[in-house]
Amino acid sequence: MPKTAGVVATLAGGGEPSSPVQKVWKPELYKIQLDAPAPHPVRCQRTLPLPPANSTADAVEDNSQAVRLYGSEYHGVMGHLEAEQLLANAPDGSYLVRRSPKTDGYYTLSVRFNKRCKHFKVFHKPGSGHHLREQDKHYETVHEMVADGLINFHMQLHASPIIQQINQQTKNCYQQSPYMTLNRRKLRALSNELGKSASVDTSDAAASMPSVQDSPPQSQKDQQQQEQQQLQPQQDPMPLVYEKPHNFKVHTFKGLNWCEFCANFLWGFTAQGVKCDACGFMAHNKCSELVPPKCVPDLKCIRGVFGTDLTTMVQLHQCNIPFVVRRCVEEVEARGMLQEGIYRVSGFADEIDALKLALDRDGEKTDMSEGAYGNVNVIAGTLKLYLRLLPVPLITFQAYPSFMAAARNASPAEQLQLMAEAVRRLPPAHFNCLQYMLEHLKRVASHYAVNKMNEHNLATVFAPTLIATPQHMTNLTEEIFMLSSLITNCEKIFASSSRKQ
């Protein structure tokens, strides 16, 4: 059986490949941004001198305004050498605001990055905020400006090869983009609707024309239609005649978001990229120039939950566990606990893709009963697909080293203690969902005598899905051992973690 986008085909032995599953999203830029220095305001420790007695009213007002705008990080009149001396022993990300001698109309922002001091003219415009130049981004606070600037400095220093690759992309990348991978079936369904309306218009026009020759028999028509479908490119679910430009606008994304064209992280603190007002397509500004003019506004209503960051999802739905995870687990526990090879045996890829579409479209109301999906392996496969498409895996990039260090500890008691500490490094959404999944897998393993899936077997299946492993890594022996230990001892680990939170 061939692979469908994002879904692993069934193997001859009924299992999944031993090599890690290829992920839709590329994590490198996100991991680089995690290492960017955080902003640290350097508070003024001296009493700022009052303006001279002969100062004009405007000068007095400017001084008062600077204190109101910049607070304790405003250091008054200060030259660049004095600022550099003050920041010399401070960590990267430290900053202050000052007024350069003999300047008027602006203040100076001094920031330490990569062990050097940078100076920028900074302005404030009522109603639009702080900015360096009028055409640049505007920020509500200087702290936000510095945070965004530090990220961009860090990305220029450490991510230039990846950014260069993004800038060298071509339009040919569109068919392999996350947008197409996640929405291919939806686009095909919407395309069929467009095709039907177009065919109605065509048939009406044809009915009004006189017949020039006898129409071919129906069997010949069917054969011609099949030949035409074979000649059309299979990878493009949208008709070639359909064109509608996207309405891209600069957008500040909340939470973590990825470009749907190149699959890379939308880095930065504000105005990270662009978003189409009509269909919701998200992209880097440079990538948006390569997106074909095939905007489908109806798609915005069924963008769904697959491929969305976990923290963003639970905040959006005001829940602890995403409904996809909860509904799939409930269905598996209702009728799949005694199924031999549950989670190891793959369901049919097209049925998993159909259930994914239904969950994206109908949400909580999706019918997942035995009457709708008789093969429980389809439910299990959909759960694995949802977890596999998370941009940040359940065991995050930041927490992964702590989990692996804990698993390598030879002392069982110390291993559990370190596991509990590693769990506490997870964001709340990941903490809650991981606990829910591990407790579920522990219940599945309790039926090992019938379903043949013990903790180790389940860990083998889920390790490439739950853990932030590099895509090139093929030997997951340590990761499987770690996850197996988590499943076996999940009650003790999370009980200890909950007591200390």
ABEGO torsion letter per residue (X at the ends): XBBBBGBBBBBAAGBBBABBBBBABBAAAAAAAAABBBBBBBBBABBBBBBBAABBAAAAAAAAAAAAAAEAABAEBBBAAAAAAAAAABBBGBBBBBBBBGBBGBBBBBBBBGGBBBBBBBBBBBGAEBBABAABBBBABAAAAAAAAAAAAAAAAAAAAAAAAAAABBAAAAAABAAAAAAAAAAAAAAAAAAAAAAAAAAAAAAABBBABBBBBAAAAAAAAAAAAAABBAABABBAABBBBBBBBBBBBBEBBBBAAAGBBBBEABGABBBBAAAGBBBBAAAAAABBBBBBAAAAAAAEABGBBAAAAAAAAGBABBAAAAAAAAAAAAAAAABBGBGABBBBAAAAAAAAAAAAAAEAABBABAAABABAAAAAAAAAAAAAABABBABBAAAAAAAAAAAABABAAAAAAAAAAAAAABBAAAAAAAAAAAAAAAAAAAAAAAAGBBAAAAAAAAAAAABBBBAABABAAAAAAAAAAAAAAAAAAAAAAAAAX
